Amino acid sequence: MIGWGDVYKVVAATAPLYFALLLGYGSVRWWRIFTREQCDAVNRLVAFFALPFFTFEFTLHTDPFQVNYRAVAADVVSKAVIVAAIAVWARFHRGVDGAGAWAITSFSLSTLTNSLVVGVPMARAMYGEWAQQLVVQLSVFQAIVWLTLLLFVLEVRKAAIGMYIVPAESASSPEAVIKGGGVDVEAANGEAAAAVVGVGRPTVWRLFKTVAHKLALNPNTYASFVGITWACVANRLHIELPSVLEGSVLIMSKSGTGMAMFSMGLFMAQQEKILACGPSLAALGLALKFALGPAAMAVGSIAVGLRGDVLRVAIIQAALPQSITSFIFAKEYGLHADVLSTAVIFGMLFSLPLLVGFYIVLEIIR
């Protein structure tokens, strides 16, 4: 049962994140330390250095031979349910401007969770050590599969817009929007699939090569795979990472979450309002996170035969607040960063009472 001491542990784990957020916000809004270009550079630092080391560090310490594969299967089924629901929505909104972009953002909102910061202390308080290990396992699986898939889709979208939309816009207007060596995808109108076919339209193969090249240069692509590979070797042969390498990884890993929240504070300070995306989109994001995600996980868990407390933990971990990494990727690729930042910030504020509510309800229907 959850006590006040357990509540304090969750608050103690999340409060430092808001401290980093406040420092980032004040650095721009009050103290004018960073320019807009410098803020973009900070986010790039987080995206290409801090987060890969953070992912690598927690992945290499997992035990792949103790994974609850039925829970992982439930996670896969739940994501398939969400993708099917989003596909149906996109099918009926095909003509709507930006439908494809909203499909990507909706997937992020309903599937990607902040498991390590909030999920680990909550799971331990509710169900014990085994529940904490289950949350960590699903977090590792998220890093290996779902965040990598999100990165791939974002790269495909960015490359497609650069190849299909910008040449067509350049032919009709010299004011094609370029940002940071790539396309400012927030400024591009419509989706690549709906772009006007122009002279020299690239082939799918060229698109594939461009995306493959970008992913090959992105350390996030390797972080989780190298980490889980080492984890397999280390647990099978009972060896440890040399202390000099462990320390080198750890010094960068510790900066990951804090710098991500700092970057979010920088982003917030550049917006006109604290609720950057407006109340309607904020409510939509919270509904996708705390309603669609857990409902899909319940369907997936029951479908693969999860029962008892494992089923309850699976549902509760799906209701954890929004992944901070999803905001960093959204900011880096210019895709609804305002919606993701709002989901992270307010999701963590609402998550504690909501998670306790999930726990009580699931215990009542035991």
Phi, psi and omega in degrees: 000146181280128176249177180295329176297323178291321177299318179298320180299320179292316179297319180296331179283330184265333183302318178299333178295319179288333174296314177297320178299315181295320178298317178297317180298313182293330181299332180256310188286321185256317189259351176055042182280320185250142170272172180299319179295322178291326176296319176297323179294322177297316179297322178294322175302316179295315185294323188253354179232299187296310183294317177301319178292323177298313179298315180299318185294314181282338178286320185288347179261006177275166178246100183296342183272358178246018184286140173276094187290336176291323176293322176297319177297321177298322178297317179297315180297318181297321178293323177296321178297316180294316178299319178297317179296317179293322179297320177296316178299314182296327180297323181271357178235032184301323183276356182282134180298126176081016181298319180296319179296320179290332176296318178295313181296321179297322176297316179300314183295322187268352186235329190265124188241159176268074191288318190287320184283312184260319187294318183297307179294326179292315181296319179296319181293325184279315190229355176105188187299320183296324179293322176300316179297323178295318179296318178298318179299315180291329176293319177296318178297323177299317181294320183287317189257301193284320177290326176293319177296318178298316179300318179298313181296319179295321177293320178298315181296316180296316180294320181295319178296318179296326182274322189263317188274312185298318177300321179293320179291322181294328180292329182259339182210135180283002188257039175298137188270119178240139183217126175060034179084356180225193183269136171283096189290340175291329183274345180285134181270126178082188183249160181299325182293337181259008183290153178291134179284119182249184180292136178070034179299129183292156179274168177298325180297320177295320177299315180299316181296321179296314180295316180299321179294316180296316180294325179295333180267356184263117182296338177298333179295325186267333192307306184288324182291318177294320179298313182288329176296314177297321180300319178297313181295314185295319181285331178284319184263356179058053177238164180238155176293133178307142187300327180294323176286320178303313180294323180295319179291317186295322183295328175276324182298320182297338180277349190302298185293317181297315179292327177296317178291324176299316179296324177294323176296320176301316180296314180301320184294338180275352180270158181286328183234155176297316177274080193301324186267356182091159185294325183294312180290328176296317178295320178298315180299317179292325178294317178297319182290310190261357178240301183295316181301305179297323179296317179295322178293324176298317178297312181297320182293315179294324181296325181264002174093019175289139181220167173066216184292331177297319176299317181295316179296320180299318180291316182295320180293335176287344179262010177292157183296171188296142177297131177294325180300325181298325176292316181301317178294318180298320178291318182295324184257006175064044183231096174054043178298330179296319180292316181292321179296319178297319180296320180292309187294308184278335176298319179291328178293320183274345191294321185300305178296325180293318179294321175296321177297316175302316181299314181296313181299314181294329177287324180294320182269019180304000000 
